[in-house]
Structures are given as structure tokens and as C-alpha cells.
């Protein structure tokens, strides 16, 4: 996850921007960036965000 910001709010913003602009799913983003999906979801859940597959974003 070195390509993504460490700050949780910046991470939230960066991931949602990438999901909106480049990726059709969280799995696609994680595979392309070699990120552990569980780790990413855990980090964002710690600050109150969860991923919606229907909306393809964290909220």
C-alpha cells in the first residue's frame, strides 16, 4: 500500500477517486496495485468507512 496515502482521510479520498476514474471494482483496484483487500478494508473500517459493491465506493 505504499502507493496510497497513509492518512485515513486521504486514503479514503484517493481510493474512491481511483474507483470512480479507473476501476470497476475494489478487487480490480487491489489486484492492479498489489494491495491486500482485507487490509485496505480494515484500515478504512477503523475510521468508519465500508465498501459498497453496488456503489463501487467507500462510504
RAFEN-V997919 format. One line per field, one symbol per residue. ss: DSSP state (H for helix, E for strand, L for the rest). phi: phi as a letter, one per 40 degrees, with the letter a starting at -180 (. if undefined). Layout:
# RAFEN-V997919
ss: ???
phi: ???
This chain:
# RAFEN-V997919
ss: LLLLLLLHHHHHHHHHHHHHHLLLLHHHHHHHHLLLHHHHHHHHHLLLLLEELLLLEEL
phi: .ccbcccdcccdcccccccccbbcacccdccccfbcdcccccccccbgbbcbcccfaca
